[in-house]
Amino acid sequence: MSKIAFQDCYIQSLSHCYGCGKNNPEGHQLKSYWLDNYEGSKTIAHFTPKPYHTAIPGFVYGGLLASLIDCHGTGSAAAVVHYKNNLTIGSDPTIRFVTAALNINYLAPTPIDKQLELVGEFSQVKDNKVIVDITLSTNNVICVKGEVVAVKMPATFK
Ligand SMILES: CCCCCCCCCC(=O)SCCNC(=O)CCNC(=O)[C@H](O)C(C)(C)COP(=O)(O)OP(=O)(O)OC[C@H]1O[C@@H](n2cnc3c(N)ncnc32)[C@H](O)[C@@H]1OP(=O)(O)O
């Protein structure tokens, strides 16, 4: 696992995302990395839900799970496009991705008292669009699968 999270390489002005921005103290501050020995192909993130992330007592609210998948997907998209072009993720000009589409399938209830593991793999990588398939697991049981279509952030977002 690399030492610096993808999201922590985002420039300050793009570090306020509720899901992953390091400058958002109220947010989830998700951190995504390359999976060990899979640089350029698989990504990983971990998150431990708080008791208030409850849906039904004992289980995690699905909107939170979608949010984690969303941010792991867009962070992974930025990382792979930099990797493919031999660029450093913090380099200038900044290349970032926003969510164009998010498809979530809840396969099993997600226990709230366990660390969650998200693993991303790429089904399409283009400079302007990346599709990331993500599994969210606890104790090696896949609870949620998601597909994130991430599109290069247009200049109008700045
Ligand atoms: C941002 C940096 C900081 C980190 C923050 C992390 C972000 C966290 C995730 C988010 O919450 S982002 C906020 C939620 N997302 C948005 O608000 C996006 C709103 N939508 C837009 O701004 C535009 O619709 C969008 C940038 C997604 C696409 O507009 P474009 O004009 O760039 O798209 P274009 O028509 O050029 O299409 C480019 C490619 O994307 C595809 N595409 C566009 N919209 C799509 C869509 N909705 N679903 C699937 N594919 C889509 C399109 O088919 C095409 O694929 P191909 O290159 O393969 O032909």
The ligand as a Gaussian input file, in Angstrom:
#p B3LYP/6-31G(d) Opt

LIG

0 1
 C      -13.376000      16.797000      -8.422000
 C      -12.098000      16.736000      -7.657000
 C      -12.287000      16.626000      -6.198000
 C      -12.576000      15.259000      -5.815000
 C      -13.986000      15.136000      -5.494000
 C      -14.431000      13.732000      -5.622000
 C      -15.726000      13.688000      -6.277000
 C      -16.654000      12.838000      -5.522000
 C      -17.730000      12.377000      -6.375000
 C      -18.762000      13.465000      -6.563000
 O      -19.616000      13.620000      -5.734000
 S      -18.673000      14.441000      -7.967000
 C      -20.205000      15.382000      -7.853000
 C      -21.343000      14.646000      -8.503000
 N      -21.194000      14.664000      -9.957000
 C      -21.535000      15.754000     -10.671000
 O      -21.989000      16.750000     -10.160000
 C      -21.345000      15.649000     -12.160000
 C      -22.416000      16.452000     -12.909000
 N      -22.347000      16.143000     -14.359000
 C      -21.463000      16.805000     -15.155000
 O      -20.774000      17.752000     -14.768000
 C      -21.355000      16.317000     -16.537000
 O      -22.560000      15.722000     -16.949000
 C      -20.193000      15.273000     -16.717000
 C      -18.862000      15.943000     -16.342000
 C      -20.393000      14.043000     -15.835000
 C      -20.138000      14.804000     -18.162000
 O      -20.121000      15.920000     -18.974000
 P      -19.130000      16.015000     -20.196000
 O      -19.592000      17.130000     -21.072000
 O      -17.709000      16.057000     -19.718000
 O      -19.377000      14.624000     -20.880000
 P      -19.281000      14.243000     -22.386000
 O      -20.602000      14.374000     -23.024000
 O      -18.103000      14.945000     -23.032000
 O      -18.954000      12.690000     -22.272000
 C      -17.694000      12.236000     -21.893000
 C      -17.819000      10.726000     -21.718000
 O      -18.551000      10.458000     -20.504000
 C      -19.724000       9.708000     -20.800000
 N      -20.782000      10.199000     -19.939000
 C      -21.150000      11.482000     -19.751000
 N      -22.164000      11.559000     -18.888000
 C      -22.446000      10.288000     -18.519000
 C      -23.389000       9.720000     -17.636000
 N      -24.240000      10.466000     -16.944000
 N      -23.399000       8.391000     -17.503000
 C      -22.514000       7.611000     -18.167000
 N      -21.584000       8.109000     -19.016000
 C      -21.556000       9.428000     -19.189000
 C      -20.012000       9.988000     -22.269000
 O      -20.761000       8.952000     -22.828000
 C      -18.596000      10.049000     -22.811000
 O      -18.088000       8.737000     -22.929000
 P      -17.180000       8.321000     -24.174000
 O      -15.929000       9.193000     -24.110000
 O      -16.878000       6.872000     -23.949000
 O      -17.986000       8.589000     -25.405000

